[in-house]
Amino acid sequence: SPEYNERSRQGLFYAQSWALVHFLLRGDSGSGRKEQLAQFLSRLQEGRPVDEAFRASFPVDERELLSELSRYVRGNRFAYTVVRLPELDVPKEMRVAGMEREEVLLRLGELLTRVSGETLGRAESHFRAVLESVPSQPEALAGIGHVRMRQREEGEAAEFFRLSMDAGSRDFRVPFHYGNLRLKALPIAGGSLGEEERRVLAQARQAFQKSIETNPEFAEARAALGRTYLWEEDTRAAEGIPHLEAALQQLPSRTDLAMELASLYEAAGEDAKFEGLLRRVLGSHAERVIEQKRRTAQFRRSLAEVNELLSGKKDAEALALMERLVAGAQSEVRDALEEELAPLRRGVSRNLAVRRYNEAMAQLHGPDYDAALAGFAEVAATAEDPELVKKARERVAEIREYLSWKKRQRPAAKSR
């Protein structure tokens, strides 16, 4: 939605979200909203659809809850929690140990990378200083990769992360970032990939697998590995399902992962799982999405049938099916389909005319001059290809001239 994805509106979205959470957790203690929120989250964990979980947990509808939230925010009195600690049990003995110069530079560089954009240059200088002392130091190379990533120099960032991996980095984040940067170099999932793009996709998969091997509990890498199969179809798409299922089990509140998993279910032909997951995530809104997906799937099957008919030289049937597709298409895609239909109409018309011309040629050699004459005359009158019309007219003229000559020869033969 625009409210979530547009950067200019994200601040408002997050403020509203946190206000709702604050109200449910810290609002009127007598309303029971905190307990109801816990019940709601538990039901979501069980796999209940959002709408169903809401109705079962909150004794009010969404409009009433929104009114309560509005009154809470406008009241400008926000509850807080005081935690009293009579005594902090902290270690009283401390041990100080020295650090090697390179270790100090690495830790300072990492800190400066996270402070702000203004400190990125100083962070890089620390990493460069380490590399002067220890060439190919993996953490320093990864550090520059992080700096480049913050600077949105994604190509250079990917190269530094690759160098860090080659130098033996054991940081699970390094291959994870490298894999994500390689995925960004690909077109939007769903399109066909060329040989070079396939190579990039394979690099991303290998990187995510390495991240998982280094830290098996890192769910984001498992999710990213599953995400790479959004570029696949059928059985290949199914290979990504276990990875996204495992990631979603670790991160059950991530609706983005659920939607990506639903896309893989759809691509793999697992319709029941696809629809069930959508209903769980989208609630009452799922039916509209499911119906749209069904129409899209049927449309793709029909297009495949059109191509199959054309391959089998069943042009008229292909054209009729395409005409029905256009007539039943939604308005936003009908114009694009009409553009596709126009050359198909011309192609079918030409193919039919060529076929009729060839039939007439066969009849001419039969010989069946009357049938051939009718065929060439039909092509001359209906074909859109000027060259074909010209040839058909020439054949018509030749046959008529021959038939006329033959007719003149009959009386002469009788007189003899």
C-alpha positions in Angstrom: 0.0 0.0 0.0 1.2 3.6 -0.5 0.9 4.3 3.2 3.5 1.6 4.0 5.8 1.7 1.0 6.2 5.4 0.2 9.1 6.8 2.2 7.3 10.1 2.8 4.4 8.3 4.6 6.3 5.7 6.5 6.8 8.0 9.5 3.1 8.5 9.9 2.4 4.8 9.5 5.0 3.8 12.2 3.7 6.6 14.5 0.1 5.3 14.2 1.3 1.7 14.6 3.3 2.4 17.8 0.4 4.6 19.2 -1.9 1.6 18.8 0.5 -0.8 20.5 1.1 1.7 23.3 -2.6 2.1 23.8 -3.3 -1.6 23.9 -0.4 -2.3 26.3 -0.5 0.8 28.5 -4.0 2.3 28.0 -6.9 2.0 30.4 -6.0 -1.0 32.6 -9.7 -1.7 33.3 -10.5 -2.2 29.6 -8.7 -5.6 29.3 -7.1 -4.5 26.0 -3.6 -5.8 27.1 -5.0 -9.3 27.7 -7.1 -9.1 24.5 -3.9 -8.2 22.5 -2.2 -11.2 23.9 -5.1 -13.4 22.9 -5.1 -11.9 19.4 -1.4 -12.6 18.9 -1.7 -16.1 20.2 -4.5 -16.8 17.7 -2.3 -15.4 14.9 0.4 -17.8 16.0 -2.1 -20.6 15.7 -2.6 -19.7 12.1 -6.1 -18.1 12.5 -7.0 -15.5 9.8 -6.5 -11.9 10.9 -10.2 -11.0 10.9 -11.2 -14.1 12.7 -8.5 -13.6 15.4 -9.6 -10.0 15.9 -13.3 -10.8 16.3 -12.5 -13.7 18.7 -10.1 -11.5 20.8 -11.7 -8.0 21.0 -15.3 -7.5 22.0 -15.5 -4.3 19.8 -15.3 -3.7 16.1 -12.4 -2.0 14.3 -14.2 1.3 14.2 -14.8 1.4 17.9 -11.2 0.4 18.7 -10.0 3.2 16.4 -12.2 5.7 18.2 -10.7 4.6 21.6 -7.2 5.0 20.1 -8.1 8.5 18.8 -9.3 9.6 22.3 -6.2 8.1 23.9 -3.8 10.0 21.6 -5.8 13.3 21.8 -5.7 13.1 25.6 -2.0 13.7 25.6 -1.6 11.6 28.8 0.5 8.5 28.0 0.9 5.9 30.6 4.4 4.6 31.6 5.7 1.8 33.8 8.0 2.4 36.8 10.3 -0.5 37.7 11.9 -0.2 41.1 15.2 -2.1 41.7 16.3 -2.1 45.4 19.8 -3.2 44.4 21.5 -3.7 41.1 23.4 -7.0 41.2 26.3 -6.1 38.9 29.8 -7.6 39.0 32.0 -5.6 41.4 35.3 -6.9 39.9 36.4 -5.9 36.5 39.3 -7.0 34.3 40.9 -4.8 31.7 42.7 -6.5 28.8 44.7 -4.8 26.1 43.6 -4.9 22.4 45.8 -5.1 19.4 45.9 -1.9 17.2 44.1 -3.6 14.3 41.3 -4.8 16.7 40.8 -1.3 18.0 40.6 0.2 14.5 38.1 -2.5 13.5 35.8 -1.8 16.5 36.1 2.0 16.0 35.3 1.6 12.3 32.3 -0.5 13.0 31.0 2.0 15.5 31.5 5.0 13.1 29.7 3.1 10.3 26.6 3.0 12.5 26.7 6.5 13.9 25.7 8.6 10.9 26.4 9.3 7.2 28.9 12.0 8.3 31.2 9.5 10.0 31.4 7.0 7.1 34.6 8.5 5.8 36.3 8.2 9.1 35.1 4.6 9.4 36.6 3.7 6.1 39.9 5.3 7.0 40.1 3.0 10.0 39.4 -0.1 7.9 42.0 1.1 5.3 44.6 1.4 8.1 44.0 -2.2 9.1 44.4 -3.3 5.5 47.7 -1.5 5.3 49.0 -3.6 8.2 47.1 -6.8 7.3 46.3 -7.0 3.6 43.0 -9.0 2.8 41.9 -8.8 6.5 38.3 -10.1 6.1 36.6 -7.9 8.7 38.2 -4.7 7.3 37.1 -5.7 3.8 33.6 -6.3 5.1 33.7 -3.0 7.0 34.3 -1.1 3.7 31.5 -3.1 2.2 29.1 -1.9 4.9 30.3 1.7 4.3 29.7 1.4 0.6 26.3 -0.1 1.3 25.4 2.9 3.5 26.6 5.2 0.7 24.3 3.2 -1.7 27.3 2.2 -3.8 25.9 -1.3 -4.2 28.2 -2.6 -6.9 31.3 -1.7 -4.9 29.7 -3.0 -1.7 29.1 -6.4 -3.3 32.7 -6.6 -4.5 34.1 -5.9 -1.0 31.8 -8.5 0.6 33.0 -11.0 -2.0 36.6 -10.2 -1.2 35.9 -10.6 2.5 34.4 -14.1 1.8 37.3 -15.0 -0.3 39.6 -13.9 2.5 37.9 -16.4 4.9 35.3 -14.3 6.7 33.3 -16.3 9.2 30.7 -13.5 9.8 27.3 -14.8 8.7 26.2 -11.3 7.8 28.8 -10.9 5.0 27.5 -13.6 2.6 23.9 -12.5 3.5 24.6 -8.9 2.4 26.5 -10.1 -0.7 23.5 -12.3 -1.7 21.0 -9.5 -1.2 23.1 -7.2 -3.3 23.3 -9.8 -6.1 19.6 -10.2 -6.0 19.2 -6.4 -6.5 21.0 -6.7 -9.8 18.2 -8.9 -11.2 15.0 -7.8 -12.8 11.7 -8.1 -10.9 10.9 -11.6 -10.0 8.6 -13.3 -12.5 10.4 -12.3 -15.6 12.6 -14.6 -17.7 16.3 -14.6 -16.9 19.2 -14.7 -19.4 22.4 -16.7 -18.9 24.3 -14.0 -17.1 21.3 -13.3 -14.8 21.1 -17.0 -14.0 24.7 -16.9 -13.0 24.0 -13.9 -10.6 21.0 -15.8 -9.1 23.3 -18.8 -8.5 25.8 -16.6 -6.7 23.1 -15.2 -4.5 21.9 -18.7 -3.5 25.4 -19.9 -2.7 25.9 -16.8 -0.5 22.7 -17.4 1.4 23.5 -21.1 1.9 26.9 -20.1 3.3 25.3 -17.6 5.7 23.0 -20.4 6.9 25.9 -22.8 7.3 27.7 -20.2 9.4 24.7 -19.4 11.6 21.8 -21.9 11.2 19.6 -19.8 13.5 19.7 -16.8 11.2 16.2 -16.8 9.8 16.7 -13.9 7.4 19.2 -15.8 5.4 16.8 -18.8 5.1 14.0 -16.5 4.0 16.3 -14.9 1.4 17.3 -18.3 0.1 13.7 -19.2 -0.4 13.0 -15.8 -2.0 15.5 -16.6 -4.8 13.0 -19.2 -6.1 10.5 -16.5 -6.9 12.4 -16.3 -10.2 11.5 -19.9 -10.9 8.5 -21.8 -12.1 6.8 -25.1 -11.4 9.0 -27.7 -9.7 12.0 -25.3 -9.4 9.8 -22.9 -7.5 8.8 -25.7 -5.1 12.5 -26.0 -4.0 12.2 -22.7 -2.2 9.1 -23.6 -0.2 10.9 -25.4 2.7 13.2 -22.5 3.2 10.4 -19.9 3.4 8.3 -22.2 5.6 11.2 -22.6 8.0 11.8 -18.8 8.1 8.1 -18.1 8.6 8.0 -20.5 11.5 10.9 -18.5 13.2 9.3 -15.1 12.1 5.6 -15.7 12.3 4.6 -12.1 12.3 6.3 -11.3 9.0 3.5 -11.0 6.5 6.0 -10.2 3.7 7.4 -13.7 4.1 3.9 -15.2 4.2 3.0 -13.5 0.9 6.3 -14.7 -0.7 5.6 -18.2 0.5 2.1 -17.9 -1.0 3.6 -16.9 -4.3 5.8 -20.0 -4.3 2.8 -22.2 -3.4 1.0 -20.7 -6.4 3.9 -21.1 -8.8 4.3 -24.8 -7.7 0.6 -25.4 -8.2 -0.2 -26.0 -4.6 -3.5 -24.1 -4.7 -4.9 -25.3 -1.4 -1.9 -24.1 0.5 -1.8 -20.9 -1.5 -5.4 -20.0 -0.7 -5.2 -21.2 2.9 -2.2 -19.0 3.6 -3.7 -16.0 1.9 -6.9 -16.3 4.0 -4.8 -16.5 7.2 -2.8 -13.4 6.3 -5.3 -11.2 4.6 -8.5 -12.3 6.3 -11.7 -11.1 4.4 -9.5 -9.4 1.8 -8.1 -12.7 0.6 -11.1 -13.7 -1.5 -10.7 -10.8 -3.8 -7.0 -11.6 -4.3 -7.7 -15.3 -4.8 -10.3 -14.6 -7.4 -7.9 -12.2 -9.2 -5.2 -14.9 -9.1 -7.6 -17.5 -10.5 -8.5 -15.2 -13.4 -4.8 -14.5 -14.1 -4.0 -18.2 -14.1 -6.9 -19.0 -16.4 -5.8 -16.1 -18.7 -2.3 -17.5 -18.9 -3.6 -21.0 -19.7 -5.8 -19.5 -22.4 -2.8 -17.7 -23.9 -0.8 -21.0 -23.9 -3.7 -22.6 -25.7 -3.7 -19.8 -28.3 0.0 -20.4 -28.9 -0.6 -24.2 -29.1 -3.4 -23.6 -31.7 -1.2 -21.4 -33.7 1.6 -24.0 -33.7 -0.9 -26.5 -34.9 -1.9 -24.2 -37.8 -5.4 -23.8 -36.3 -5.3 -20.1 -36.8 -9.1 -19.5 -37.0 -9.6 -21.2 -33.6 -6.7 -19.3 -32.1 -8.1 -16.0 -33.3 -11.6 -16.9 -31.9 -10.1 -17.8 -28.5 -8.1 -14.6 -28.4 -11.2 -12.5 -29.3 -13.0 -14.1 -26.3 -10.0 -13.3 -24.1 -10.1 -9.7 -25.1 -13.8 -9.4 -24.6 -13.6 -10.8 -21.1 -10.5 -9.0 -20.0 -10.5 -6.2 -17.4 -10.4 -2.7 -18.7 -6.8 -2.0 -17.5 -5.4 -4.8 -19.7 -7.9 -4.8 -22.5 -6.0 -2.1 -24.5 -2.7 -4.0 -24.2 -4.5 -7.1 -25.4 -6.0 -5.3 -28.3 -2.5 -4.3 -29.4 -1.5 -7.9 -29.2 -4.6 -9.0 -31.1 -4.1 -6.7 -34.0 -1.0 -8.4 -35.4 -2.6 -11.8 -34.6 -5.6 -10.9 -36.7 -3.4 -9.8 -39.6 -1.3 -13.0 -39.2 -4.3 -15.3 -39.1 -5.8 -13.5 -42.1 -2.6 -13.8 -44.1 -2.2 -17.5 -43.1 -5.8 -18.3 -44.2 -5.3 -16.4 -47.5 -2.0 -18.3 -48.2 -3.7 -21.6 -47.3 -6.6 -20.8 -49.6 -4.2 -19.7 -52.4 -2.2 -23.0 -52.0 -5.5 -25.0 -52.2 -6.4 -23.2 -55.4 -3.0 -24.0 -56.8 -3.5 -27.7 -56.0 -6.9 -27.5 -57.7 -5.3 -25.8 -60.7 -2.9 -28.7 -61.1 -5.8 -31.2 -60.6 -6.9 -29.9 -62.9 -10.1 -28.4 -61.6 -10.2 -25.0 -63.2 -13.5 -23.8 -62.0 -12.7 -24.6 -58.3 -9.2 -23.0 -58.7 -10.7 -19.9 -60.3 -13.2 -19.5 -57.4 -10.3 -19.9 -54.9 -8.0 -17.4 -56.5 -10.9 -14.9 -56.9 -11.7 -15.3 -53.2 -8.1 -14.6 -52.2 -7.9 -11.6 -54.6 -11.1 -10.2 -53.0 -10.3 -10.8 -49.3 -6.5 -10.9 -48.7 -4.8 -7.9 -47.1 -1.3 -8.7 -48.4 -0.9 -6.7 -51.6 1.7 -9.2 -53.1 -0.7 -12.1 -52.5 -3.6 -10.2 -54.0 -1.5 -9.4 -57.1 -0.5 -13.1 -57.6 -4.1 -14.2 -57.1 -5.4 -11.7 -59.7 -2.7 -12.9 -62.1 -3.9 -16.5 -61.6 -7.5 -15.5 -62.1 -6.6 -13.7 -65.4 -4.6 -16.7 -66.6 -7.4 -19.2 -65.8 -10.0 -17.1 -67.4 -7.9 -16.6 -70.5 -7.3 -20.4 -70.7 -11.0 -21.2 -70.2 -11.9 -18.7 -72.9 -9.4 -20.1 -75.3 -10.6 -23.6 -74.5 -14.2 -22.6 -75.2 -13.2 -21.1 -78.5 -11.5 -24.3 -79.5 -14.7 -26.5 -79.0 -16.6 -25.2 -82.1 -13.5 -25.6 -84.3 -13.2 -29.2 -83.1 -16.8 -29.9 -83.9 -16.6 -28.4 -87.5 -13.7 -30.8 -88.3 
